[in-house]
Structure formats: structure tokens, C-alpha cells
């Protein structure tokens, strides 16, 4: 009986010891720099360097402006650019300029400039594939022109500019007009022998962004793009998604157009 | 040995407890790599591997149950010497049975260590990147030791209570990921030659390892419960879960992509979004629950080793408690032995081949000898009245 009690108390002690340790990886929200979007460009004149642009939301600004009502959303995010030989190298260079540890677990958009995409995505994608922080649900998009432009745009409707693009794509995929091309899909399509990948193709303006269709790849190199109508046809054929409205000119002399809105698509 | 049968802790396991004991031991770290290992050779047909591979497992658990039914209330450690030496020559039986028992205990010991190492690797790579691997492994061992300090009926109840916690999240993940399914990925149904399918299925049998602990735990079954039934239920549930997970992996990723991810099931969780659920990063929740699955595998294995050792040396509860603490040290060093994950996977496949000996060949040999002896005794009884 006494033996049992001794063991019980020893067990209790051991249990309490585990409570004391806490969590090794504890890192509070303010102790890390969450990157919400990454942009990758080529450095002009230097062929072997990548330019990495990041968008970092500033938590205090976001919380404060909603209370004050209409604070300048200019300051809600911080945008930084660094160069590096690889993406990992650039991230390391960025770390040297930041006070807190970079955290890529919340990264939702990866903007890739068309030049980089046309040169080949192998290097970039490989470094993201091996990083356990990177989510497979991240959206890689190909940007016509500079990728940094997409991160620097100020849509005004929303505090964090990249969330604007995210919502745009997300609502598009729900409506069936924009393909659901996440990082995971891209990786699957590159490793599948029977598929070639595609990515959403956007153009960034100063204060908004336009979805232009998809960029199509061959062996991880961008070879061209499809416009919106072509993309909808592809969506209807491949994924049985509804696609966008089809506008047909009226036959006869009167002119005018018919908007044809598909509700569902069935392929044989 | 006969007085053991009257011990109050014997004859307590219900059918449900035995089923959960088997299923929760089988479902462990293997779930995370199974979609990759099965599709490695069988490509699109990988989902058939658990079904085909289970045939051998069903046979083995049937053998183990039949052996246990022949010696009710006795564990493998106890009846092995009776099988080898009969009731008369117990010394001969002891020495003949010793290699089989030692093989069983050592293999189970190493498997337990490696399982906890794989668990540690997953946790370190996926969620807790700054936590030392050793800390994760040791904390798992400490939990196992705490369980070993208790009697055997505690083990059954712990398994019973953790069973739904292990089963439902895995089923949930598999079903939730089907919404992204591309069913073309499993076509063509059979592309590889039959020999490949058979070797692939045979290798999947390894992922069912762990049921050999029933060599010990079937002894504590309640008299009226069907051991064969419990075994078949336990393995049947595991086959179902495994098939579902592999199928989910193939239809979501395709077999080529599966070859490129180290922990396919974890990636499956990562890329699954559940509509209407607030949780966005499901993998943390999944891993938290998965800890329970690994714990039952590690703790059941370790308990079986300690209990086997206790019976082999005919010692009591105090020995079990001391041994469970002392044996943690060699266990830890086996666990941290492999230098990296490549070595770890190599070691796993090596162990898998030896476990076939423990879980299939050894019960088969014991069963055959038992049959031979029983027939001999019957003939003796027929010719000689007082024999």
C-alpha cells in the first residue's frame, strides 16, 4: 500500500515536470515577421540574380485604423526588396535587414514576373517545395511586367493590397471563372507525366489588378498565355467548371448581343 | 503457471478492448508514409495494396488467436515452452523456445524505438522546428513508462478510450480530401504485372506490423469473447482506414507526386480545406491527435516487451516497474541511432523483414508443432487408457 502511494506521488511529480517545460517553439505573433506575399523578379542587367519583394502587414496599423476609421492604408503594409542568387539566399539577405524572424507560413500569394516564368521556374519552385512552412494552398500567379508592381499596388478598398488579389481569385474560383491553381496543383501538374502546369496570369496597375487568363507552361517554362475566353473553355472542358459568360452577336440586321450564362457544364 | 489463470487481472479484456488494442497499435507512424510506399511499385493500383496485403495478416492473426485459444490464459512467453518441450520436459522447452521469445522481444523493442524516432522526425520537420528531437522522443518514452507502471487492464482501457480519437480524425481527413479528388488518377486500374502487385502487396503487409503484440495480450481475453473475431475486426478496421488514406492520396496527388513528398498524409492534411470550418491550418490539429495514435503504438509495444520480460523471468509487478524505467535508456539509444532520415527508412525496411518472422513464421511453426503434439497425444490416449 505504501509502495503504491510512493509510485503515485512519483508519477505526479513526473507529470508536473512536463507541465513546467512549456513549449520550445513558442514564438508570439509580435516576435515574428509574417510575410503575406512574395514577388520574384529578375534584376536588370544581372542575369544570375533574383529580386525578391515581400509584403509584410503591420498588425498595429491594421488594428488601429479600423478604430479610427479611414486611416491611411498606405502604412498598413511594409514592402521590402532584396536580391539574391536563389530565393533562399534572398530570404536570408532579407533576414539580415529585419529585427524578427521571418515566417513564411502565412504567405498566400507568390507573384512571379513573366520574365522569370519564361526563363524557367525550376529553381524557385524547388526551394518552395522543400520549405515545410510554405503552404500548398498558396497562390502562385504570373504577373505581366514586374512582380513588384503587384505588391506595390494600392487598391484602396482593403487594407492589405494582396488580400484584394486573394479575394479576387477566391471569388473567381467559387464562381467557376478563375482556375483554382494553388501551389499544390502546380506541383502535382509538374510531376504528373500527362499534365503540363498553368498559372493565373494577372496584370497589376497602380490601384488595382486585372485577371487576364492563364499562363501556360511546358517543362516549367512559360510558353504563352490564354486569354479569359480561352481559359473558360479550358475550365469547362477540364474541370467541368461553369466559366464566364459567352457573348454572341445577334444574327440579322438589328445588331445587338446575347449574353449566354452557363449554369453547369457536363462533359462526355 | 496454473495459478496465473486465477489472477483477478486475467480474463478481463472485452471484444471491443481487444479490437481497439489491435487497431490502435497498427495505426501509427505508417499512416503518414503509406500512400508513398504503396504507390512506389504499384503506381495507380497502390490502393489495392492494403487489401491484398492484409490476406497474410488475417492468416497470421488467425494463427495467433488459435494458438491462444489452445492455451487459454497463457501468453506466448508461457506457452512457447510447452509447445517445444511439452509438460514433461520443461527445461528443454525453455531452451528451445528462448530464441523465438528473444527474437520476439528484441524485434518489438527495436520497432518501438524506431517508431518513436519516426514520430520525432515528423514533429521536428513539420511543426516544432526548434525543439530538439531527443526531447520529443524522451517525452514519448516517459508517457510509455507511466503506462507501464500500471497493471495490464489499464492498458486495455487506455486503448479503448483513445481508439475513437485515433480513428475519426483520420477518417475525417480522408473523406474531407475527397472533395479535391481527381478520380482519373486511379486509372488505369491495373497497369503493372501481377508479380509486382503481389510483391507490393506483400510489402504492404509490413505496415500491418504491430499485431504480434497479441501473442501476449490475447491471453487476457475474457473467456466468452472470440479472439479470432477480435483479431479480424481489428485488422479489418485498419485495412479500411489504410485503403481510404492511400486512395485519398492517389486521387488528390497522383502517384508521381506522391513519390516526391516525404509525408504524403501530412501534405494531404495541409492541402485540405474544410468548408465552413474555422480551422485553417488543419495539420497542427491533426498532428496533435496523431500523437495519440503513435503513443498507443509505442506504449503497447513497450508494454508487451516489459511484460514479456517479466513473464520470462517469472517476476512480479515491482520488476515490471523497475524494468520499464531501466530499459528506457537502451530504447533511447536505439531510437537516436540512425543518423538521418534515409538511414532511418533503410532501418525500417530491414526491421520489417524480420517482423515477418515474428508475426507469421514463428506462430506458424508453433502451430504446426502443437498440431503434431496434439495428434500424438490423442493417439496415445486411444491406445493406452492411463496415458
Interface residues (C-beta under 8 A of the other chain):
Chain A: X3 X7 X11 X14 X15 X18 X23 X24 X25 X105 X129 X132 X135 X136 X137 X182 X184 X187 X188 X191 X192 X193
Chain B: X125 X126 X127 X128 X129 X130 X131 X132 X135 X139 X142 X146 X149 X253 X254 X256 X257 X259 X260 X267 X270 X271 X273 X281 X318 X321
